[in-house]
Amino acid sequence: MPAEWERHDATWISWPHHEPDWPGKIEAVRWVYAEIVRVLADHERVEILCDSEAVRDSAAAMLRAHNVAMQRVNLLLVRTDRVWLRDSGPSFVWNVNGEVEMVAWGFNAWAKYDNFARDRRVPEAIQHATGLPLVQATRADRPDSPLILEGGGIDVNGQGRILVTEEWLLSDVQVRNPGFTRADYEQAFATYLGCHDTIWLGNSCAGDDTHGHVDDVARFANFHTVLLAYEDDPRDENHASSVDNLNRLRLAAERQPLSVVLLPYPRPVIMDGQRLPASYANFFVANGVVLVPTFNDPNDRVALNAIAGLFPDRTVVGIHAVDLVWGLGTLHCLTQQQPAMALHTRV
């Protein structure tokens, strides 16, 4: 699996239509999506799944109103339950010839929700649209059973290293693959993603609905650098896990060089008494640009500067995410990159 900063052919998203994901805010969120597409379309093609003709027509109207470069946007009719393509969509990889293929994971709505029949078919829809080969990931111990994983739970450096959390895969909450062990997962990462060095962090951030996705706490910024969301206030519930994750990364650096750059958290973002998973680590790297969630917080500037320092060849753009995170995810959760062939990488 190539790193996210390798050149893309496109970014895939799905237009918001499931109102219960953003109670009372879905109209505002659609305008946030329009802004996301406006920024992305200046740099690469954007493929947008639309749940119905009405959703497609509304999306087109909002994108045009937002002055989006529509020649780089495709609106595709594909039924979905939710819009989190990082998790329901396939992971794009290179085969041994550097050609792009897709890995379809089994999807069961984070082992939490019942309505996922449409999302489970998203990889097939994308395969139909692209014509790219699609491989179904299966359990090594039960080849007739799909391997349940989500793209938000993994982050790779494109050179065989992968970040995951124990909370996601090894706890007894929201269990994806009952009976699977640490060694089983590491073998699967090697088989399907070409990753032979797994860095196991502890927990994700407070408010994480997925129970442990790594893309809210730690992300590769280049082959040898990880950006880590770190809470230095001992009174905050993210502090203990921040300290633990930093120690784990330092241990990983002892076996292979690794630099760690700390990102702050914003103030706790609360809605209706619920803490939301607000994190700057949920950024998305595209061709020539990095989109970073912002939260009307003084630490927005600190985080933007830290990320800009690690992506000097890209423009860094903040995207207002206070409404977006009410859906329990932000920019990385809703995007899925389609890399170019390996011969056209490393811009």
N, C-alpha and C positions, 0 to 999 in steps of 0.2 A: 504494500500500500504506500503510495507516494505521500510525502508531506503536503500539508495544506497549502504551503507557499509555492509548490511547483505550479507551472502554468496550467490554467484551466481552459477547457473548451466551453464550459458553461457552469452556471450555478442553478440548482433545482430548488424550488420552493413550492408551497401550496397556499392558495389564497384563503384567508380566514372565512369560515362559514358556520362553525359550530359555536353558537352563542354561549353555551354553558362554560366554555373554556375561559371566557372573559365576561362574566356577568356584569351587565350594565356598561361595558366599555368596548364592545366589539367594533362599533363604528369608528371610535378613535384609533383602535388598533389597525383597522384597514388603512387609515391614512399613514400610520407608521410604516406599514408594509409598502405603501406607495413610495415613501421616501427611501426605504431600503432598495427597492427596485430601481429608483432613479439613480442612486449612487452606483449600484452594481452595473447597470446597463451602460454607463459611461466607460466601462472597462471590459465587460464580457457579456456573452449572451445569457439571458435569464429565461429558464423554462419554468412555467407556472402551471401547476395542476389546479383545475377549477372543478368543483363538485357538480356543477350544473350549468346549463346555458345562462341562467339568470346570474349566477355567480361570475361567470366569464364576462358577461356584458357589463356588469357592475365594475368588475376589476378593470376592464379596458377603459371605461369612462373615467375612473379615478386616476389611472395611470396617465391618461392623456391630460387630465386637469393638472397633474403634477409635472407636466412637461418632461415625461420620460421618453427616452430614445426608443420608440416603439419598434424600430427596425431590428433591434436586438432583443426583442421580447417575443416569446411564443406562449400562447394561452391554450392549454390542452384540456379537453374534457376527460377527467378521471375522477371517479367517485372516491371519496376519502371519509374517514371518521373524524380525524383531526389533522393538524397541519405540521406536525413535528417530523419533517422528512429526514432529519439527522438520524432518527430512530426507526421510522417505518420504511425508509428508503434503503436501497442497497448501498454497500460500500464499493467504491470504484477502485480497482487495483490494476497493476500492470502484470501481464504474463511474461514469460521468459524472453519474448521477443520485443518487449516494450510496448505491446499493444494493450489497449484499455479493455478490461473485462469488468464484470460486476459480481459481487458476492451478495447473495440474498440470505439474510439471517431469518430465523423464525421470529415472529413478532407476536407478543401476547399483551400489548398495552402495559408494559412495565410490571407484569404480574399483579396488576391492581384493578384495571377496569374491564368491563365486559364487552364493550362495543369496539371491536377491532377487526371485524371480518373484512371490511373494505381496505383498511390500512395494510392488512396482511398481504393484499394483492398488489400493492404499489410497486414492488420490484418488477413484477411481470409487466405492468403498464409502462414503466420506464424502459424495459427491454424492448417492448413493442415499438415505442417511440424512437429509440436510438438504433435498434438493430444490433446492439452489442451483446456478446455472449454473456449468459447468466449462469452462475454456479450456485446451487443450493447448499449452504453449509449444513452439515449434519453432525450429530454426536458420534464420536469415535466408538463409544460403547454400544450405541444403538443406531446403526446407519440408516434405519428407516424413520428416525425421529429428527426433526429440524433442530439445529443448535440455536437457542434463543439468546440473542444479543442485540444491543442497540448501539448505533454509531456514537451517541453522546457519551458512552461509557469508555471509549477508547480514544487515545491521541497518540499519533506516531511521528517519528522524526524522519521517516523515509529511508533510514539506513538500518532498520532492523530493531529499533527500540520502541517500546510501547508503554504508555502510562495507563493504569487501571486502578480501581480501588477495591479493597477487601469488602467494604460495606456493600458494594454493588453485587459482587459475585460470590462471596464466601460467608455472608451472614444468613440468618434464618428468617429474614424478612423479605417479602417480594422475591421469592426464590425463582430464578429463571430456569435453571437446569438441575432439578433435584438429583443428588448423588454425585454431581460433578465436583472434582477436586481442583486444587491449585495447579497440579501437574496437568490435569486434563485441559484446563483453560490455556495453559502455556503451550501445550501441543497444538491446540486449535489456532492460536495466534500465529504459530509458525507455519501451519498448513495453509491457512486461508489468507494471511496478511504478510507472510514472509518476515515475521517479527520473532527473533530468537532471544531477545533480552527484555523481559517483562519487569517493569518497576511497579511494585505493589505499594500504593499509598494506603492510608487508613480510611478516613471518612471524607465525604463531600461536605457541602455547606449546609447551614441551617435553612430549613424551608424547602429542601430538595424533594420534589414529589417522586423522583425516580429511585430514591434510596441509593444514592451513591455514584451518580455520573461524574466522571473526572473532569468534564469540560466546564464545570463551575469552579474548579479549584486549581488545576494545573494544566498548562499547555506548553508544548514545544514552540519556541520562537525561531530556532534554527537547529542545526543538527546536534549541537552540544549545549543548548541553553533552554531552561524551563522557566516560564513565568508562573509563580506560585501565589495564589491569593492567600494573604496572611493577615490575620487579625491580632494586633498586639495588645488589645485591651483584655486583661485577664477576666473582666466581668462579663465579657461577651461569649455566647455559646460557641462561636467559631474559633475561640482562642486555642483551646486544648488540641483540637484537630489540626490547626495551623502548625503548632509546635511539632506535633507528631509527624506531619507530612514533611516538614522541613528536615527533620532528623532522618527520615527515610530517604529523601533525596540526597542528603550528605553521604549516607551509606552507599547509595548507588554510585555516587561519584568516586568512591574508592575503588570500584572495579572497572570503571570506564569514565574518562573525564566528563564532567557535567557542571555547568555553571547554573546558579539559581538566582533569579531576579525576583524580588518581592513586589507584589501588587497589593495595595490596600483594599479593603472592603469599603463600600459606601456605608453611610449610617444604616441601621436596620430599616428596611422598607416594609411597612405594616399596612395591611388592608383588611378591614373587618376583623381586627384582632389576630390575623394570621401573618406570621413572618414569611416573606417571599424570598426566593433564592436569588437575590440581587448580587451580581458578581461581575467585575470587569473581565474576568477570565473567560467569559462566554463570548469573546470576540470572534470575528470571522475574517480570514485572510483570503482576498481575491486578487486577481491580476491588477497590480498597481495600486491597490488600496486595502486598508484594514478598517473594517467597521467595528466600532467598540460601543457597547451599551453604556449609556450615561444615566445618572439618577438625580440630577439637580442637587449635587452634593459637592462640597469643596474638594473631595478626593477625586472627582472627575478629572480635574486638570492633572493631578499627580499620576493617575493611571494612564491618561492619554500620553503624557510625556514619557513615561516608562516604556510603553508599547512602541511609541514612535522611535525611541532610541534603539530598539532592536529591529526595526523595519525601516532603515534609512532610505530604501529605494521605493517606498510606498507612501502614498498620502494616507494619513490616519484621520478618520471621520467619526465623530461621536454621533450616535443615534439615540434619541430620547427613548428610554425604556421603562419609565415608571408605570405607564399603562401596559406595556407589553409584558412585563414580568408578572402582572396579575394572572396571566395564563400559565405561570410557573415555568417559564422558559424565556430565553431571549434570542440573540442573533445566531449563535452557533447551533442552538437547538432546532431552529427553523430552516436552516440551509443544509444543502448537501452538494459538495463540489464534484464536478466531472472533470478529471484531469485530461490534459492532452497526452498524446503519445510520449513515451519517454524521451524520444529524440528532440522534442521541442520544449524541454523543461529548463528550470533554473533561470528564470528571468531576473 
